């Protein structure tokens, strides 16, 4: 069964080099972009263009959406997920060095998670593991819990369940 975007010719996938035991994505760029945008946001709010009390929202790609589509060796997913979560936590931490927690709102975007959940027990990409709906849900919730742990309690956290269609 062919699905939009699932054909190998539609996108690139990557491999973790044989023998690699630890993966580090380094800076993902979210914190740098957020810090730059926050300066503009503050200026516009100070000028009255943005209403007082409005928080600065940063949208971040959830773990599985940021990795599973791009790494087609499922055996590498635990290492890739761990590296991604570690990098995303560092990004959030760097944002909080410049953006006060009481001025920040974080949204986690779940695109491929929702696509995968919407097809139940099937698999969207040919390399994704065969899983029941319950197994998929548990896997995705575990990833969300890990990212959510990096968000301070006084920073609202939203989840964008992307229900877009092809």
N, C-alpha and C positions, 0 to 999 in steps of 0.2 A: 504494500500500500504506500503510495507516494504522498508525502505531506509537504506543504509549502515550506521552503527553507531547509528541509531535511535532506535533500539530495547533496551528496558530497561536492558536486561542482558549484553549489550555491554559496559555500563559505569555506574558510580554512579551519583546520584543526591543528593542534599542537601536541607534541609529545614531550614528556619529561625524559631527559637523556638517561640511558641505562646507567645504573650505579649511583644515581643521585639519591641521597637519603634525606636531604633537607632542601626545601625550596623557599626562596625569599623573593617576593614581588617588588620589594623596595617601595618607593613612593608611588602611589596610584594617581596622584594629581588632584584628587578631590579637595584636600585641605588647601592647597595653593589657590585653586579656583574659588573656593569658598571665602578665603581671606580677602582676595581681590574684590570679589563681588560684595562682600560685607561692607567694605569701605564705601562703595557706591550706594548700597542700601542705606547706610547710616546718613550719608549726605542727603539723600532724597527724603529720608524721614525727617531730618532736621529742617529741611526746606518746606516740609508740609506736603510733599508730593505723595508720600506714603504716610498713612495715619499712624499716630502715636499708639503704642501698644501692640502693633503688628510685629510678629516675630519673623526672623530671617530663616527661611526654609532651605535645607540642604537635602537633596534627594540622592540616595546611594543605592547602587545595584546590589541586591541580596546575593548571598553566596552562590547558590546554585545557578541563578541567571547569569552571574558573572564568570562561571567556570564550566559547567557541564556541557555547554554547546561547543566549547572550544577545546576540550580535552577528551579525545575519543577512546582513551584507554581507561576504563572504569577502575582498574586496579590502582591507578594514580590519583583517583579522586580524593581519598582521605588526605594525602599529602598536599594536593592542590587546594582543597578546602581549608586546611589548617593554615596554609600560607596566605590565602586570601583573607581569612578572618583576622589573622594577625596584622596584615597590612591595613585592613579597613579599620581595625581598632586604633592603630597608630594614626590614621588619617583623622579619625574623630578626636583623638587626643590633641593633635596639632591644631584642629579647628578651635578647640576649647581654650587654647593658649591666647587666642585673639578675640574670639566671639564669646561674650559672656553667656553662661548657661541659661540665664533668664531671658536672653534675647534670641535663643536658638530653638529651632524645631527641626527634627530629623525625620525623613520619610525613607523607608526601605521599599524599593521597587521590586516586585515579584512578577516577572513576565513569564519566563519559561516554566517556573513552578506552576503557575496557573494553567498554562497550556498543557503541561503534563498531567495535572490533576483533572483537567476537563475531559481527558480521554479515558479516564478510569484505569483499568488494568492493562491497557495497551501501552506501547512505548512509542514516543514520538520520533526520536532519532534512532537509527538502526543500532548504534552502540550503547544506548541507554539500557540499563539492566531491566529485565522483566521483573516487574514489581506489582503488587496489588495496590489498589488505591490507598489502603491503610498504611502500607509500607512507605509509599511515596509521601503521604501526609506526615508521617513520623519523621522521615528524613528531612523534609523541608522545615518542619517546626524546630528540629534540633539546630539547624543552621540559623534560623531566626533568633532562637534563644541565645546563641553564642554572640551574634551581632548586637542584640538588644542589651546584653550585659555591659557593653561598652558605652551605653548612653546613660548619662546621669539621670537620676530620678526626677530632677526638676526640669529636664528637657523633654517636652512632649515627643512621643514617637508615634508616627503614623505608618500604616502599611498600605501600599498601593497595590492592590490585587488587579493586575492589568488584564482586563477582560476584552481587549481589542481583538478584532478578527482579521483574518487575512483578506 
